[in-house]
Structures are given as C-alpha cells and as structure tokens.
Amino acid sequence: MSLSNKSVNRIAAALVEEVAEELVETCDWIEFLHTNIGGIIVDKLGQVDDEILAELIMCVADRITLKPYTNE
C-alpha cells in the first residue's frame, strides 16, 4: 500500500508534537546533548577547566529545546 505525499505530510504533522515531546524525555536525547555540547564548547573556547565545562554543558543544555515544525 502506498500513500500520497500529502497523506504522509498530514500524518507527520499529526504526530510531530507527541514525537518531539517523547524524544526530549529520553535518556538518549539527554546523553546526545551532553556528549556533543562539551565538544562544541571546547571547539569554540579552547580548553576549559573540567568543573567549568561541566557547568557550561548543563547551562547550555537547559537552553536547548526541540520544537516541532509544521509547514501548515
């Protein structure tokens, strides 16, 4: 069975908010943020004291949100 592009987009639009909400609550999402934010901070600032880096990672992660996009 195949669906039209319009149907697929409607289904995606109906699911996107719930998927985004569940995704941000998973450990994988949190681990992804913490793993990647530290490297990006070091790339931008250079070497940073481990304690300060840990604090920066938490503060930056707290400011990142995943929000659904719908083109409707």
Contact map, one row per residue, 1 for C-alpha under 8 A:
111000000000000000000000000000000000000000000000000000000000000000000000
111100000000000000000000000000000000000000000000000000000000000000000000
111110110000000000000000000000000000000000000000000000000000000000000000
011111110000000000000000000000000000000000000000000000000000000000000000
001111111000000000000000000000000000000000000000000000000000000000000000
000111111100000000000000000000000000000000000000000000000000000000000000
001111111110000000000000000000000000000000000000000000000000000000000000
001111111111000000000000000000000000000000000000000000000000000000000000
000011111111100000000000000000000000000000000000000000000000000000000000
000001111111110000000000000000000000000000000000000000000000000000000000
000000111111111000000000000000000000000000000000000000000000000000000000
000000011111111100000000000000000000000000000000000000000000000000000000
000000001111111110000000000000000000000000000000000000000000000000000100
000000000111111110000000000000000000000000000000000000000000000000000000
000000000011111111100000000000000000000000000000000000000000000000000000
000000000001111111110000000000000000000000000000000000000000000000011100
000000000000111111111000000000000000000000000000000000000000000000110000
000000000000001111111100000000000000000000000000000000000000000000000000
000000000000001111111110000000000000000000000000000000000000000000000000
000000000000000111111111000000000000000000000000000000000000000001110000
000000000000000011111111100000000000000000000000000000000000000000000000
000000000000000001111111110000000000000000000000000000000000000000000000
000000000000000000111111110010000000000000000000000000000000000000000000
000000000000000000011111110011000000000000000000000000000000000001000000
000000000000000000001111111011000000000000000000000000000000000000000000
000000000000000000000111111111000000000000000000000000000000000000000000
000000000000000000000000111111100000000000000000000000000000000000000000
000000000000000000000000011111110000000000000000000000000000000000000000
000000000000000000000011111111111000000000000000000000000000000000000000
000000000000000000000001111111111100000000000000000000000000000000000000
000000000000000000000000001111111110000000000000000000000000000000000000
000000000000000000000000000111111111000000000000000000000000000000000000
000000000000000000000000000011111111100000000000000000000000100000000000
000000000000000000000000000001111111110000000000000000001100100000000000
000000000000000000000000000000111111111000000000000000000000000000000000
000000000000000000000000000000011111111100000000000000000000000000000000
000000000000000000000000000000001111111110000000000000001001100000000000
000000000000000000000000000000000111111111000000000011001000000000000000
000000000000000000000000000000000011111111100000000000000000000000000000
000000000000000000000000000000000001111111110000000000000000000000000000
000000000000000000000000000000000000111111111100000010001000000000000000
000000000000000000000000000000000000011111111111000000000000000000000000
000000000000000000000000000000000000001111111100000000000000000000000000
000000000000000000000000000000000000000111111100000000000000000000000000
000000000000000000000000000000000000000011111111000000000000000000000000
000000000000000000000000000000000000000011111111000000000000000000000000
000000000000000000000000000000000000000001001111100000000000000000000000
000000000000000000000000000000000000000001001111110110000000000000000000
000000000000000000000000000000000000000000000011111110000000000000000000
000000000000000000000000000000000000000000000001111111000000000000000000
000000000000000000000000000000000000000000000000111111100000000000000000
000000000000000000000000000000000000000000000001111111110000000000000000
000000000000000000000000000000000000010010000001111111111000000000000000
000000000000000000000000000000000000010000000000011111111100000000000000
000000000000000000000000000000000000000000000000001111111110000000000000
000000000000000000000000000000000000000000000000000111111111000000000000
000000000000000000000000000000000100110010000000000011111111100000000000
000000000000000000000000000000000100000000000000000001111111110000000000
000000000000000000000000000000000000000000000000000000111111111000000000
000000000000000000000000000000000000100000000000000000011111111100000000
000000000000000000000000000000001100100000000000000000001111111100000000
000000000000000000000000000000000000000000000000000000000111111110000000
000000000000000000000000000000000000000000000000000000000011111110000000
000000000000000000000000000000000000000000000000000000000001111111000000
000000000000000000000000000000000000000000000000000000000000011111100000
000000000000000000010001000000000000000000000000000000000000000111110000
000000000000000010010000000000000000000000000000000000000000000011111000
000000000000000110010000000000000000000000000000000000000000000001111100
000000000000000100000000000000000000000000000000000000000000000000111110
000000000000100100000000000000000000000000000000000000000000000000011111
000000000000000000000000000000000000000000000000000000000000000000001111
000000000000000000000000000000000000000000000000000000000000000000000111
